Amino acid sequence: MDNQSLWLKVLSHFDGRGYFSNGLTIPFLLGASTIITPDDELLSVEEFLSEIVDESLPIKISLQRCGNIGEYVIGIFDKDSPSELYRNFGNLYITDSSFSKIEGINGIRSILIQEYQNKVDEGLFSINHRDWGNYSDKEIDRLTELK
């Protein structure tokens, strides 16, 4: 578990504490290192996507569009869900129809890079009231729990 990527530790921690309903955005997960391990370099969205499809991860990952915030979110795929009902790419399971017209993982990758790489580069890691910005004080406190 110590070799786990920071984003996976954040996702697991937030899931275990019930801090979210559907998942966390890609910028939120990638920007977490600015709080927890500020000397580390941020993963790019492309590097992150390569990691989430890796079948050696200890858990399956879900991707869906969250209606509450209007953004794609990454979550932990419910191990009790029948995985054969969902489209998957390695360890990544698409749990809604967001990408139903996209042929494969490369198309999904392109969309997510286009949506989120600039936000990560600009330090816009959190979305509140549909506006991107820095983490809220509450989010910083929750991320600091992982230090």
LINUR-V769470 format. One record per helix or strand of 2 or more residues. SS is the DSSP state (H for helix, E for strand). FROM is the first residue (numbers start at 1). TO is the last residue. Records with the same first field share a line. If there is no record, write none. Layout:
BEGIN
SS: FROM-TO  FROM-TO
END
This chain:
BEGIN
H: 6-16  26-31  33-36  45-52  83-85  105-121  137-144
E: 61-66  71-76  87-89  92-94  126-128  131-133
END
